[in-house]
């Protein structure tokens, strides 16, 4: 599928940015990279995952929320 064909480097870059952002969202600059590289099309095209599908895929596979840690003194 198109998801499996995407470059591992691009997915890793998106994942790293998502972790830094801390909210699990794909930043707009990466959405633009996906559009420019032809890796994301509008859902009506039916030939590649939509931007929302990319975001859900990246979140499910690469984003792990960080739970606050209590520090005992």
Buried (B, 14 or more C-beta within 10 A) or exposed (E): EBBEEBEEEBBEEBBEBBBEEEEBBBBEEBBEBBEEEEBBBEEEEEEBBBBEBBBBBBBEEBBEEEEEEEEEE
